[in-house]
Amino acid sequence: MSGSSPAARVQQLFEGRRLTPTQRRIAHSMVRRAGDAPFLSSVELAELAGVSQPSVTRFAVALGFDGYPALRKHLREVAPAGPAEADGEDTYNEYQQAVLGEIENLRHLAELLADPEPVERAGRLLAASRPLLVLGLRAASSQARGFGYFAAKVHPDVRVLDEGGSMLHDRIDAARRAGASALICFALPRHPREVVEALAHARDQGLAVVSVADSAFAPVAAHSDLLIPAAVGTGLAFDTACAPMLLGRVLLEAMCDELPDAQARLEEFDARAAARGLFVE
C-alpha cells in the first residue's frame, strides 16, 4: 500500500467493520481529510464530523485501539502525508473509495468462485425443491425479490418471503407441506432476529438451507447447510451489496444448469413477452 493515497490507507482501517451511523460519520470525515487526520485532536475530529468528543473515543476503541491517541499514532505510521500527497496527487474522495471497496469485494468473490463445487451443490439443491423458498428481510429483501423474479422464469414454483411477522413460519410450513426441500436465504447486515429464527424453524421442518451472507461467521451460519459469503461495502452511510447481488446471479446460473427445461422456459417467456409487447426495443 506504499503507493496508495492517504485516503486509501485510512479507508483500510474501516473495511469489513460494523460501525454505527455516528462512527461512520467520523470515518467519512477522516477519509475526506486523510492528510490531516493523523494530526487532529479528538476535539477537532469531533467538530469536523459533527459528533461529540466521547464518540470519537468510542470510535477508536471500536477499531481495536486503547483510545484516540493510539489511533492517531497508528495513522501517523500508516498514512503520513508525503510530498506528492501534499500537492493533492492521486487522492480519492469518499465516493470513489466506496466504489474501489466494492471492486475489491468482487475480486474476493472471484477468488472464492475458483472452487465451483459449493455453487454447483447449491444449484442442485435449489433446482430440486418444489416449491423453492427465497428468504430475505429488511436490507436483504431486494436481493430476495430480485432472485425470485428471475428464478420464476425457469423454476416452476418460487415463493419469495420478504416480509416478517407471525405469518413467516406459517408460509414455511405451507411450502414444506407442498413438497419444498430447500430454502435460499439472503442475509445482510444488520441481521434481523426473525431471519435467524426462520432458518432455525426451516431446518427443524427438514428444509436444506442455502445462505448468501456477508461473512462466513454471520449469525445465519449456525442454521445453514451451505453458506457462501459475499462481502458488503461499508464505505458509505448505508451498506452496498454488489457482491451478494452478483453471487445471487451466479447461483441462478447454477440452478439453471440443473433444470433441463430452463432454456425452453426462457424461450417461451420471450415469445409471450413479444406477443404482449411487454418491452420496448
CYANA upper distance limits for C-alpha pairs under 8 A (distance plus 0.5 A):
  1 MET  CA      9 ARG  CA      7.60
  4 SER  CA      8 ALA  CA      6.68
  4 SER  CA      9 ARG  CA      7.39
  5 SER  CA      9 ARG  CA      6.99
  5 SER  CA     85 GLU  CA      7.59
  5 SER  CA     90 ASP  CA      6.92
  5 SER  CA     91 THR  CA      5.84
  5 SER  CA     92 TYR  CA      7.72
  6 PRO  CA     10 VAL  CA      6.62
  6 PRO  CA     34 ALA  CA      6.03
  6 PRO  CA     35 GLY  CA      6.68
  6 PRO  CA     79 ALA  CA      5.47
  6 PRO  CA     80 PRO  CA      7.49
  6 PRO  CA     81 ALA  CA      7.36
  6 PRO  CA     85 GLU  CA      7.99
  6 PRO  CA     91 THR  CA      7.78
  7 ALA  CA     11 GLN  CA      6.46
  7 ALA  CA     31 VAL  CA      5.53
  7 ALA  CA     32 ARG  CA      7.56
  7 ALA  CA     33 ARG  CA      8.25
  7 ALA  CA     34 ALA  CA      5.51
  7 ALA  CA     35 GLY  CA      8.05
  7 ALA  CA     79 ALA  CA      8.39
  7 ALA  CA     91 THR  CA      7.15
  7 ALA  CA     92 TYR  CA      6.86
  7 ALA  CA     93 ASN  CA      7.93
  7 ALA  CA     97 GLN  CA      8.41
  8 ALA  CA     12 GLN  CA      6.88
  8 ALA  CA     31 VAL  CA      8.29
  8 ALA  CA     92 TYR  CA      7.78
  8 ALA  CA     97 GLN  CA      7.43
  9 ARG  CA     13 LEU  CA      7.79
  9 ARG  CA     78 VAL  CA      7.23
  9 ARG  CA     79 ALA  CA      6.47
 10 VAL  CA     14 PHE  CA      8.18
 10 VAL  CA     30 MET  CA      7.78
 10 VAL  CA     31 VAL  CA      6.61
 10 VAL  CA     34 ALA  CA      7.08
 10 VAL  CA     75 LEU  CA      7.80
 10 VAL  CA     78 VAL  CA      8.34
 10 VAL  CA     79 ALA  CA      7.10
 11 GLN  CA     15 GLU  CA      7.13
 11 GLN  CA     27 ALA  CA      8.36
 11 GLN  CA     31 VAL  CA      6.77
 11 GLN  CA     97 GLN  CA      7.92
 11 GLN  CA    235 GLY  CA      8.26
 13 LEU  CA     63 LEU  CA      8.03
 14 PHE  CA     27 ALA  CA      7.85
 14 PHE  CA     63 LEU  CA      8.14
 14 PHE  CA    234 THR  CA      8.18
 14 PHE  CA    235 GLY  CA      8.28
 15 GLU  CA    101 GLY  CA      8.31
 15 GLU  CA    233 GLY  CA      8.20
 15 GLU  CA    234 THR  CA      6.96
 15 GLU  CA    235 GLY  CA      7.86
 16 GLY  CA    231 ALA  CA      8.19
 16 GLY  CA    232 VAL  CA      8.26
 16 GLY  CA    233 GLY  CA      8.02
 16 GLY  CA    234 THR  CA      7.17
 17 ARG  CA     63 LEU  CA      8.47
 17 ARG  CA    234 THR  CA      7.93
 18 ARG  CA    234 THR  CA      8.32
 19 LEU  CA     23 GLN  CA      6.06
 19 LEU  CA     24 ARG  CA      6.47
 19 LEU  CA     62 ALA  CA      8.43
 20 THR  CA     24 ARG  CA      6.66
 21 PRO  CA     25 ARG  CA      6.89
 21 PRO  CA    237 ALA  CA      7.12
 22 THR  CA     26 ILE  CA      7.12
 22 THR  CA     51 VAL  CA      7.69
 22 THR  CA     55 SER  CA      8.09
 23 GLN  CA     27 ALA  CA      6.71
 23 GLN  CA     55 SER  CA      7.95
 23 GLN  CA     56 VAL  CA      8.20
 23 GLN  CA     59 PHE  CA      6.28
 24 ARG  CA     28 HIS  CA      6.51
 24 ARG  CA    236 LEU  CA      8.08
 24 ARG  CA    237 ALA  CA      6.90
 25 ARG  CA     29 SER  CA      6.72
 25 ARG  CA     49 ALA  CA      6.41
 25 ARG  CA    237 ALA  CA      8.09
 26 ILE  CA     30 MET  CA      6.78
 26 ILE  CA     45 LEU  CA      7.93
 26 ILE  CA     46 ALA  CA      7.90
 26 ILE  CA     49 ALA  CA      5.80
 26 ILE  CA     51 VAL  CA      8.25
 26 ILE  CA     56 VAL  CA      7.69
 26 ILE  CA     59 PHE  CA      8.30
 27 ALA  CA     31 VAL  CA      6.82
 28 HIS  CA     32 ARG  CA      6.65
 28 HIS  CA     94 GLU  CA      7.24
 28 HIS  CA    235 GLY  CA      8.24
 28 HIS  CA    236 LEU  CA      8.26
 29 SER  CA     33 ARG  CA      6.63
 29 SER  CA     45 LEU  CA      8.23
 29 SER  CA     48 LEU  CA      7.19
 29 SER  CA     49 ALA  CA      6.15
 30 MET  CA     34 ALA  CA      5.87
 30 MET  CA     37 ALA  CA      6.10
 30 MET  CA     45 LEU  CA      8.31
 31 VAL  CA     37 ALA  CA      8.49
 31 VAL  CA     93 ASN  CA      7.91
 31 VAL  CA     94 GLU  CA      6.92
 32 ARG  CA     93 ASN  CA      6.74
 32 ARG  CA     94 GLU  CA      6.88
 33 ARG  CA     37 ALA  CA      6.32
 34 ALA  CA     38 PRO  CA      8.10
 34 ALA  CA     79 ALA  CA      8.04
 35 GLY  CA     79 ALA  CA      7.95
 35 GLY  CA     80 PRO  CA      7.53
 35 GLY  CA     81 ALA  CA      5.86
 35 GLY  CA     85 GLU  CA      8.13
 35 GLY  CA     86 ALA  CA      8.01
 36 ASP  CA     40 LEU  CA      6.95
 36 ASP  CA     81 ALA  CA      8.41
 37 ALA  CA     45 LEU  CA      8.25
 37 ALA  CA     72 ARG  CA      8.07
 37 ALA  CA     75 LEU  CA      7.89
 38 PRO  CA     72 ARG  CA      5.63
 38 PRO  CA     73 LYS  CA      7.57
 38 PRO  CA     75 LEU  CA      5.57
 38 PRO  CA     76 ARG  CA      5.55
 38 PRO  CA     79 ALA  CA      7.91
 38 PRO  CA     80 PRO  CA      7.84
 39 PHE  CA     72 ARG  CA      7.63
 39 PHE  CA     76 ARG  CA      8.21
 40 LEU  CA     44 GLU  CA      6.25
 40 LEU  CA     45 LEU  CA      6.50
 40 LEU  CA     72 ARG  CA      8.38
 41 SER  CA     45 LEU  CA      6.69
 42 SER  CA     46 ALA  CA      6.52
 42 SER  CA     53 GLN  CA      6.58
 42 SER  CA     56 VAL  CA      6.73
 42 SER  CA     57 THR  CA      7.86
 42 SER  CA     68 TYR  CA      7.18
 43 VAL  CA     47 GLU  CA      6.74
 43 VAL  CA     52 SER  CA      8.43
 43 VAL  CA     53 GLN  CA      5.95
 44 GLU  CA     48 LEU  CA      6.65
 45 LEU  CA     49 ALA  CA      6.65
 45 LEU  CA     53 GLN  CA      8.46
 45 LEU  CA     56 VAL  CA      7.90
 46 ALA  CA     50 GLY  CA      6.30
 46 ALA  CA     51 VAL  CA      5.51
 46 ALA  CA     52 SER  CA      6.03
 46 ALA  CA     53 GLN  CA      5.75
 46 ALA  CA     55 SER  CA      8.10
 46 ALA  CA     56 VAL  CA      6.71
 47 GLU  CA     51 VAL  CA      6.90
 47 GLU  CA     52 SER  CA      8.03
 51 VAL  CA     55 SER  CA      7.04
 51 VAL  CA     56 VAL  CA      8.16
 52 SER  CA     56 VAL  CA      7.37
 53 GLN  CA     57 THR  CA      7.17
 54 PRO  CA     58 ARG  CA      6.71
 55 SER  CA     59 PHE  CA      6.51
 56 VAL  CA     60 ALA  CA      6.85
 56 VAL  CA     68 TYR  CA      7.54
 57 THR  CA     61 VAL  CA      6.93
 57 THR  CA     67 GLY  CA      6.24
 57 THR  CA     68 TYR  CA      5.85
 58 ARG  CA     62 ALA  CA      6.60
 58 ARG  CA     67 GLY  CA      8.13
 59 PHE  CA     63 LEU  CA      6.98
 60 ALA  CA     64 GLY  CA      7.21
 60 ALA  CA     65 PHE  CA      6.07
 60 ALA  CA     66 ASP  CA      7.81
 60 ALA  CA     67 GLY  CA      5.96
 60 ALA  CA     68 TYR  CA      5.72
 60 ALA  CA     71 LEU  CA      6.56
 61 VAL  CA     65 PHE  CA      5.37
 61 VAL  CA     66 ASP  CA      6.30
 61 VAL  CA     67 GLY  CA      6.09
 61 VAL  CA     68 TYR  CA      8.06
 65 PHE  CA     70 ALA  CA      6.44
 65 PHE  CA     71 LEU  CA      6.48
 66 ASP  CA     70 ALA  CA      6.67
 66 ASP  CA     71 LEU  CA      8.43
 67 GLY  CA     71 LEU  CA      7.11
 68 TYR  CA     72 ARG  CA      6.63
 69 PRO  CA     73 LYS  CA      6.63
 70 ALA  CA     74 HIS  CA      6.75
 71 LEU  CA     75 LEU  CA      6.74
 72 ARG  CA     76 ARG  CA      6.80
 73 LYS  CA     77 GLU  CA      7.07
 74 HIS  CA     78 VAL  CA      6.79
 75 LEU  CA     79 ALA  CA      5.84
 75 LEU  CA     80 PRO  CA      7.69
 76 ARG  CA     80 PRO  CA      5.73
 81 ALA  CA     85 GLU  CA      6.25
 81 ALA  CA     86 ALA  CA      6.62
 82 GLY  CA     86 ALA  CA      6.54
 83 PRO  CA     87 ASP  CA      7.08
 84 ALA  CA     88 GLY  CA      7.20
 84 ALA  CA     89 GLU  CA      6.16
 85 GLU  CA     89 GLU  CA      5.84
 85 GLU  CA     90 ASP  CA      7.89
 85 GLU  CA     91 THR  CA      7.84
 92 TYR  CA     96 GLN  CA      6.28
 92 TYR  CA     97 GLN  CA      6.75
 93 ASN  CA     97 GLN  CA      6.71
 94 GLU  CA     98 ALA  CA      6.72
 94 GLU  CA    235 GLY  CA      7.82
 94 GLU  CA    236 LEU  CA      8.24
 95 TYR  CA     99 VAL  CA      7.03
 95 TYR  CA    235 GLY  CA      8.50
 95 TYR  CA    236 LEU  CA      8.14
 96 GLN  CA    100 LEU  CA      6.65
 97 GLN  CA    101 GLY  CA      6.48
 97 GLN  CA    235 GLY  CA      7.44
 98 ALA  CA    102 GLU  CA      6.88
 98 ALA  CA    233 GLY  CA      7.44
 98 ALA  CA    234 THR  CA      7.96
 98 ALA  CA    235 GLY  CA      5.31
 98 ALA  CA    236 LEU  CA      6.95
 99 VAL  CA    103 ILE  CA      6.81
100 LEU  CA    104 GLU  CA      6.82
101 GLY  CA    105 ASN  CA      6.87
101 GLY  CA    233 GLY  CA      6.80
101 GLY  CA    235 GLY  CA      7.71
102 GLU  CA    106 LEU  CA      6.75
102 GLU  CA    232 VAL  CA      8.00
102 GLU  CA    233 GLY  CA      6.16
102 GLU  CA    240 THR  CA      8.25
102 GLU  CA    242 CYS  CA      7.23
102 GLU  CA    243 ALA  CA      7.90
103 ILE  CA    107 ARG  CA      6.81
104 GLU  CA    108 HIS  CA      6.87
105 ASN  CA    109 LEU  CA      6.81
105 ASN  CA    230 ALA  CA      7.87
105 ASN  CA    231 ALA  CA      6.37
105 ASN  CA    232 VAL  CA      7.75
105 ASN  CA    233 GLY  CA      7.93
105 ASN  CA    243 ALA  CA      6.80
106 LEU  CA    110 ALA  CA      6.67
106 LEU  CA    242 CYS  CA      8.10
106 LEU  CA    243 ALA  CA      6.02
107 ARG  CA    111 GLU  CA      6.85
108 HIS  CA    112 LEU  CA      6.76
109 LEU  CA    113 LEU  CA      6.73
109 LEU  CA    230 ALA  CA      6.72
109 LEU  CA    243 ALA  CA      7.37
109 LEU  CA    247 LEU  CA      8.39
110 ALA  CA    114 ALA  CA      7.14
113 LEU  CA    119 VAL  CA      8.36
116 PRO  CA    120 GLU  CA      6.59
117 GLU  CA    121 ARG  CA      6.49
118 PRO  CA    122 ALA  CA      6.65
118 PRO  CA    226 LEU  CA      8.05
118 PRO  CA    228 ILE  CA      8.00
119 VAL  CA    123 GLY  CA      6.64
119 VAL  CA    228 ILE  CA      8.44
119 VAL  CA    250 VAL  CA      8.19
119 VAL  CA    251 LEU  CA      6.66
119 VAL  CA    254 ALA  CA      7.08
120 GLU  CA    124 ARG  CA      6.90
120 GLU  CA    251 LEU  CA      8.42
120 GLU  CA    254 ALA  CA      6.19
120 GLU  CA    255 MET  CA      8.32
121 ARG  CA    125 LEU  CA      6.92
122 ALA  CA    126 LEU  CA      6.65
122 ALA  CA    210 VAL  CA      7.08
122 ALA  CA    226 LEU  CA      7.90
122 ALA  CA    251 LEU  CA      7.55
122 ALA  CA    254 ALA  CA      8.04
122 ALA  CA    255 MET  CA      8.04
123 GLY  CA    127 ALA  CA      6.49
123 GLY  CA    251 LEU  CA      6.60
123 GLY  CA    252 LEU  CA      7.80
123 GLY  CA    253 GLU  CA      8.31
123 GLY  CA    254 ALA  CA      5.11
123 GLY  CA    255 MET  CA      4.46
123 GLY  CA    256 CYS  CA      8.06
123 GLY  CA    257 ASP  CA      8.06
123 GLY  CA    258 GLU  CA      7.06
124 ARG  CA    128 ALA  CA      6.67
124 ARG  CA    254 ALA  CA      8.15
124 ARG  CA    255 MET  CA      6.81
124 ARG  CA    258 GLU  CA      6.44
125 LEU  CA    129 SER  CA      7.06
125 LEU  CA    181 SER  CA      8.33
125 LEU  CA    182 ALA  CA      6.80
125 LEU  CA    208 ALA  CA      8.11
126 LEU  CA    132 LEU  CA      7.08
126 LEU  CA    182 ALA  CA      6.59
126 LEU  CA    183 LEU  CA      7.79
126 LEU  CA    184 ILE  CA      7.95
126 LEU  CA    255 MET  CA      6.74
127 ALA  CA    132 LEU  CA      8.43
127 ALA  CA    155 HIS  CA      7.76
127 ALA  CA    255 MET  CA      5.81
127 ALA  CA    256 CYS  CA      7.95
127 ALA  CA    258 GLU  CA      6.52
127 ALA  CA    259 LEU  CA      6.64
128 ALA  CA    181 SER  CA      7.93
128 ALA  CA    182 ALA  CA      8.45
129 SER  CA    179 GLY  CA      7.91
129 SER  CA    180 ALA  CA      5.63
129 SER  CA    181 SER  CA      5.34
129 SER  CA    182 ALA  CA      5.95
130 ARG  CA    156 PRO  CA      8.09
130 ARG  CA    157 ASP  CA      6.69
130 ARG  CA    158 VAL  CA      8.45
130 ARG  CA    178 ALA  CA      8.01
130 ARG  CA    179 GLY  CA      6.15
130 ARG  CA    180 ALA  CA      5.32
130 ARG  CA    181 SER  CA      7.40
131 PRO  CA    156 PRO  CA      8.07
131 PRO  CA    157 ASP  CA      5.27
131 PRO  CA    158 VAL  CA      6.23
131 PRO  CA    159 ARG  CA      7.42
131 PRO  CA    175 ALA  CA      6.89
131 PRO  CA    178 ALA  CA      7.50
131 PRO  CA    179 GLY  CA      6.93
131 PRO  CA    180 ALA  CA      5.28
131 PRO  CA    181 SER  CA      8.22
132 LEU  CA    157 ASP  CA      6.71
132 LEU  CA    158 VAL  CA      5.33
132 LEU  CA    159 ARG  CA      6.56
132 LEU  CA    180 ALA  CA      6.53
132 LEU  CA    181 SER  CA      8.02
132 LEU  CA    182 ALA  CA      6.74
132 LEU  CA    183 LEU  CA      6.67
132 LEU  CA    184 ILE  CA      8.43
133 LEU  CA    158 VAL  CA      6.61
133 LEU  CA    159 ARG  CA      5.46
133 LEU  CA    160 VAL  CA      6.46
133 LEU  CA    161 LEU  CA      7.55
133 LEU  CA    172 ILE  CA      8.28
133 LEU  CA    175 ALA  CA      8.00
133 LEU  CA    180 ALA  CA      7.98
133 LEU  CA    182 ALA  CA      7.25
133 LEU  CA    183 LEU  CA      5.12
133 LEU  CA    184 ILE  CA      6.79
134 VAL  CA    144 ALA  CA      6.44
134 VAL  CA    147 PHE  CA      8.19
134 VAL  CA    148 GLY  CA      7.01
134 VAL  CA    158 VAL  CA      7.84
134 VAL  CA    159 ARG  CA      6.65
134 VAL  CA    160 VAL  CA      5.19
134 VAL  CA    161 LEU  CA      6.32
134 VAL  CA    183 LEU  CA      6.34
134 VAL  CA    184 ILE  CA      5.48
134 VAL  CA    185 CYS  CA      6.41
134 VAL  CA    186 PHE  CA      8.43
135 LEU  CA    141 SER  CA      8.15
135 LEU  CA    144 ALA  CA      6.41
135 LEU  CA    160 VAL  CA      6.58
135 LEU  CA    161 LEU  CA      5.18
135 LEU  CA    162 ASP  CA      6.48
135 LEU  CA    183 LEU  CA      7.71
135 LEU  CA    184 ILE  CA      6.67
135 LEU  CA    185 CYS  CA      5.09
135 LEU  CA    186 PHE  CA      6.75
135 LEU  CA    195 VAL  CA      8.48
136 GLY  CA    140 ALA  CA      5.31
136 GLY  CA    141 SER  CA      4.95
136 GLY  CA    142 SER  CA      8.04
136 GLY  CA    143 GLN  CA      7.35
136 GLY  CA    144 ALA  CA      5.49
136 GLY  CA    145 ARG  CA      8.40
136 GLY  CA    161 LEU  CA      6.90
136 GLY  CA    162 ASP  CA      5.62
136 GLY  CA    163 GLU  CA      8.38
136 GLY  CA    185 CYS  CA      6.37
136 GLY  CA    186 PHE  CA      5.52
136 GLY  CA    187 ALA  CA      6.92
136 GLY  CA    195 VAL  CA      8.04
137 LEU  CA    141 SER  CA      5.06
137 LEU  CA    161 LEU  CA      8.16
137 LEU  CA    162 ASP  CA      5.53
137 LEU  CA    163 GLU  CA      6.51
137 LEU  CA    164 GLY  CA      7.24
137 LEU  CA    187 ALA  CA      8.28
137 LEU  CA    192 PRO  CA      7.80
137 LEU  CA    195 VAL  CA      7.47
138 ARG  CA    162 ASP  CA      8.11
138 ARG  CA    163 GLU  CA      8.36
138 ARG  CA    192 PRO  CA      8.06
139 ALA  CA    188 LEU  CA      6.91
139 ALA  CA    189 PRO  CA      7.65
139 ALA  CA    190 ARG  CA      8.06
140 ALA  CA    144 ALA  CA      6.93
140 ALA  CA    186 PHE  CA      6.29
140 ALA  CA    187 ALA  CA      6.49
140 ALA  CA    188 LEU  CA      6.10
141 SER  CA    145 ARG  CA      6.65
141 SER  CA    162 ASP  CA      5.69
141 SER  CA    163 GLU  CA      8.38
141 SER  CA    186 PHE  CA      8.33
142 SER  CA    146 GLY  CA      6.50
143 GLN  CA    147 PHE  CA      6.67
143 GLN  CA    186 PHE  CA      7.09
143 GLN  CA    244 PRO  CA      8.35
143 GLN  CA    245 MET  CA      6.82
143 GLN  CA    248 GLY  CA      8.19
144 ALA  CA    148 GLY  CA      6.49
144 ALA  CA    160 VAL  CA      7.25
144 ALA  CA    161 LEU  CA      8.17
144 ALA  CA    162 ASP  CA      7.31
144 ALA  CA    185 CYS  CA      7.99
144 ALA  CA    186 PHE  CA      6.77
145 ARG  CA    149 TYR  CA      6.47
145 ARG  CA    160 VAL  CA      7.07
145 ARG  CA    162 ASP  CA      7.73
146 GLY  CA    150 PHE  CA      7.08
147 PHE  CA    151 ALA  CA      6.42
147 PHE  CA    248 GLY  CA      6.92
147 PHE  CA    249 ARG  CA      7.76
147 PHE  CA    252 LEU  CA      7.93
148 GLY  CA    152 ALA  CA      6.47
148 GLY  CA    158 VAL  CA      6.97
148 GLY  CA    159 ARG  CA      7.77
148 GLY  CA    160 VAL  CA      6.53
149 TYR  CA    153 LYS  CA      7.71
150 PHE  CA    154 VAL  CA      7.99
150 PHE  CA    252 LEU  CA      8.29
151 ALA  CA    155 HIS  CA      6.20
151 ALA  CA    158 VAL  CA      7.45
151 ALA  CA    252 LEU  CA      7.11
152 ALA  CA    156 PRO  CA      7.09
152 ALA  CA    157 ASP  CA      7.26
152 ALA  CA    158 VAL  CA      6.15
153 LYS  CA    265 ARG  CA      7.16
153 LYS  CA    266 LEU  CA      6.80
153 LYS  CA    269 PHE  CA      7.72
154 VAL  CA    256 CYS  CA      7.47
154 VAL  CA    259 LEU  CA      8.17
154 VAL  CA    261 ASP  CA      8.08
154 VAL  CA    262 ALA  CA      5.35
154 VAL  CA    263 GLN  CA      8.10
154 VAL  CA    265 ARG  CA      6.13
154 VAL  CA    266 LEU  CA      6.95
155 HIS  CA    259 LEU  CA      8.23
155 HIS  CA    262 ALA  CA      7.89
161 LEU  CA    168 LEU  CA      7.83
163 GLU  CA    168 LEU  CA      7.84
164 GLY  CA    168 LEU  CA      6.20
164 GLY  CA    194 GLU  CA      7.23
166 SER  CA    170 ASP  CA      8.04
167 MET  CA    171 ARG  CA      6.70
168 LEU  CA    172 ILE  CA      6.96
168 LEU  CA    198 ALA  CA      7.78
169 HIS  CA    173 ASP  CA      6.66
169 HIS  CA    198 ALA  CA      6.97
169 HIS  CA    201 HIS  CA      7.68
170 ASP  CA    174 ALA  CA      6.64
171 ARG  CA    175 ALA  CA      6.68
172 ILE  CA    176 ARG  CA      6.69
172 ILE  CA    202 ALA  CA      7.13
173 ASP  CA    177 ARG  CA      6.74
173 ASP  CA    202 ALA  CA      8.48
173 ASP  CA    205 GLN  CA      7.95
174 ALA  CA    178 ALA  CA      6.74
175 ALA  CA    179 GLY  CA      6.95
175 ALA  CA    180 ALA  CA      5.94
176 ARG  CA    180 ALA  CA      5.16
176 ARG  CA    181 SER  CA      7.39
176 ARG  CA    205 GLN  CA      7.75
176 ARG  CA    207 LEU  CA      8.01
180 ALA  CA    207 LEU  CA      7.69
181 SER  CA    206 GLY  CA      7.73
181 SER  CA    207 LEU  CA      5.44
181 SER  CA    208 ALA  CA      6.69
182 ALA  CA    207 LEU  CA      5.43
182 ALA  CA    208 ALA  CA      5.01
182 ALA  CA    209 VAL  CA      6.34
182 ALA  CA    210 VAL  CA      8.00
183 LEU  CA    202 ALA  CA      8.36
183 LEU  CA    207 LEU  CA      7.09
183 LEU  CA    208 ALA  CA      6.73
183 LEU  CA    209 VAL  CA      5.51
183 LEU  CA    210 VAL  CA      6.70
184 ILE  CA    209 VAL  CA      6.40
184 ILE  CA    210 VAL  CA      5.17
184 ILE  CA    211 SER  CA      6.17
184 ILE  CA    212 VAL  CA      8.20
185 CYS  CA    209 VAL  CA      7.71
185 CYS  CA    210 VAL  CA      6.67
185 CYS  CA    211 SER  CA      5.14
185 CYS  CA    212 VAL  CA      6.66
186 PHE  CA    211 SER  CA      6.41
186 PHE  CA    212 VAL  CA      5.39
186 PHE  CA    213 ALA  CA      6.64
187 ALA  CA    191 HIS  CA      7.03
187 ALA  CA    195 VAL  CA      8.11
187 ALA  CA    211 SER  CA      7.47
187 ALA  CA    212 VAL  CA      6.59
187 ALA  CA    213 ALA  CA      5.29
187 ALA  CA    214 ASP  CA      7.62
187 ALA  CA    220 VAL  CA      7.72
188 LEU  CA    213 ALA  CA      6.30
188 LEU  CA    214 ASP  CA      6.36
188 LEU  CA    232 VAL  CA      8.36
189 PRO  CA    214 ASP  CA      7.88
189 PRO  CA    239 ASP  CA      8.43
191 HIS  CA    195 VAL  CA      7.79
191 HIS  CA    196 VAL  CA      8.49
191 HIS  CA    219 PRO  CA      7.75
192 PRO  CA    196 VAL  CA      7.59
193 ARG  CA    197 GLU  CA      6.80
194 GLU  CA    198 ALA  CA      6.41
195 VAL  CA    199 LEU  CA      6.70
195 VAL  CA    220 VAL  CA      8.16
196 VAL  CA    200 ALA  CA      6.78
196 VAL  CA    219 PRO  CA      7.37
196 VAL  CA    220 VAL  CA      6.04
196 VAL  CA    223 HIS  CA      7.80
197 GLU  CA    201 HIS  CA      6.73
198 ALA  CA    202 ALA  CA      6.57
199 LEU  CA    203 ARG  CA      6.71
199 LEU  CA    209 VAL  CA      7.74
199 LEU  CA    220 VAL  CA      7.91
199 LEU  CA    223 HIS  CA      6.35
199 LEU  CA    224 SER  CA      7.93
200 ALA  CA    204 ASP  CA      6.73
200 ALA  CA    223 HIS  CA      6.08
201 HIS  CA    205 GLN  CA      6.80
202 ALA  CA    206 GLY  CA      7.05
202 ALA  CA    207 LEU  CA      5.95
202 ALA  CA    208 ALA  CA      8.32
202 ALA  CA    209 VAL  CA      8.14
203 ARG  CA    207 LEU  CA      5.46
203 ARG  CA    208 ALA  CA      6.90
203 ARG  CA    209 VAL  CA      7.50
203 ARG  CA    223 HIS  CA      7.61
208 ALA  CA    224 SER  CA      8.07
208 ALA  CA    225 ASP  CA      6.58
209 VAL  CA    223 HIS  CA      7.86
209 VAL  CA    224 SER  CA      5.46
209 VAL  CA    225 ASP  CA      5.71
209 VAL  CA    226 LEU  CA      7.02
210 VAL  CA    224 SER  CA      6.48
210 VAL  CA    225 ASP  CA      6.58
210 VAL  CA    226 LEU  CA      5.36
210 VAL  CA    227 LEU  CA      6.33
210 VAL  CA    228 ILE  CA      8.41
211 SER  CA    220 VAL  CA      8.02
211 SER  CA    221 ALA  CA      8.31
211 SER  CA    224 SER  CA      6.70
211 SER  CA    226 LEU  CA      6.76
211 SER  CA    227 LEU  CA      5.12
211 SER  CA    228 ILE  CA      6.80
212 VAL  CA    227 LEU  CA      6.46
212 VAL  CA    228 ILE  CA      5.74
212 VAL  CA    229 PRO  CA      6.28
212 VAL  CA    230 ALA  CA      7.39
212 VAL  CA    244 PRO  CA      7.25
212 VAL  CA    247 LEU  CA      8.22
212 VAL  CA    248 GLY  CA      8.15
213 ALA  CA    218 ALA  CA      7.02
213 ALA  CA    220 VAL  CA      8.27
213 ALA  CA    227 LEU  CA      7.53
213 ALA  CA    228 ILE  CA      7.11
213 ALA  CA    229 PRO  CA      5.50
213 ALA  CA    230 ALA  CA      6.59
213 ALA  CA    231 ALA  CA      8.05
213 ALA  CA    244 PRO  CA      7.85
214 ASP  CA    218 ALA  CA      7.26
214 ASP  CA    229 PRO  CA      5.88
214 ASP  CA    230 ALA  CA      5.50
214 ASP  CA    231 ALA  CA      4.95
214 ASP  CA    232 VAL  CA      6.35
214 ASP  CA    244 PRO  CA      7.95
215 SER  CA    229 PRO  CA      5.50
215 SER  CA    230 ALA  CA      7.11
215 SER  CA    231 ALA  CA      6.85
216 ALA  CA    221 ALA  CA      7.11
216 ALA  CA    227 LEU  CA      7.26
216 ALA  CA    228 ILE  CA      7.55
216 ALA  CA    229 PRO  CA      6.00
217 PHE  CA    221 ALA  CA      6.58
220 VAL  CA    224 SER  CA      6.83
221 ALA  CA    227 LEU  CA      7.04
229 PRO  CA    244 PRO  CA      8.35
230 ALA  CA    243 ALA  CA      5.93
230 ALA  CA    244 PRO  CA      5.60
230 ALA  CA    247 LEU  CA      7.58
231 ALA  CA    241 ALA  CA      7.97
231 ALA  CA    243 ALA  CA      6.79
231 ALA  CA    244 PRO  CA      7.44
232 VAL  CA    239 ASP  CA      6.76
232 VAL  CA    240 THR  CA      6.09
232 VAL  CA    241 ALA  CA      5.35
232 VAL  CA    242 CYS  CA      7.61
232 VAL  CA    243 ALA  CA      7.20
232 VAL  CA    244 PRO  CA      7.68
233 GLY  CA    239 ASP  CA      5.91
233 GLY  CA    240 THR  CA      5.24
233 GLY  CA    241 ALA  CA      6.82
233 GLY  CA    242 CYS  CA      8.39
234 THR  CA    238 PHE  CA      7.56
234 THR  CA    239 ASP  CA      5.56
234 THR  CA    240 THR  CA      7.22
235 GLY  CA    239 ASP  CA      7.85
236 LEU  CA    240 THR  CA      8.23
241 ALA  CA    245 MET  CA      6.74
242 CYS  CA    246 LEU  CA      6.74
243 ALA  CA    247 LEU  CA      6.57
244 PRO  CA    248 GLY  CA      6.65
245 MET  CA    249 ARG  CA      7.09
246 LEU  CA    250 VAL  CA      6.82
247 LEU  CA    251 LEU  CA      6.73
248 GLY  CA    252 LEU  CA      6.78
249 ARG  CA    253 GLU  CA      6.79
250 VAL  CA    254 ALA  CA      6.85
251 LEU  CA    255 MET  CA      6.61
252 LEU  CA    256 CYS  CA      6.63
253 GLU  CA    257 ASP  CA      6.81
254 ALA  CA    258 GLU  CA      7.24
255 MET  CA    259 LEU  CA      7.04
256 CYS  CA    260 PRO  CA      8.23
256 CYS  CA    262 ALA  CA      6.21
257 ASP  CA    262 ALA  CA      8.28
261 ASP  CA    265 ARG  CA      6.68
262 ALA  CA    266 LEU  CA      6.80
263 GLN  CA    267 GLU  CA      6.72
264 ALA  CA    268 GLU  CA      6.57
265 ARG  CA    269 PHE  CA      6.66
266 LEU  CA    270 ASP  CA      6.72
267 GLU  CA    271 ALA  CA      6.71
268 GLU  CA    272 ARG  CA      6.79
269 PHE  CA    273 ALA  CA      6.50
270 ASP  CA    274 ALA  CA      6.60
271 ALA  CA    275 ALA  CA      6.74
272 ARG  CA    276 ARG  CA      6.68
273 ALA  CA    277 GLY  CA      6.40
273 ALA  CA    278 LEU  CA      5.69
273 ALA  CA    279 PHE  CA      7.69
274 ALA  CA    278 LEU  CA      6.98
274 ALA  CA    279 PHE  CA      7.95
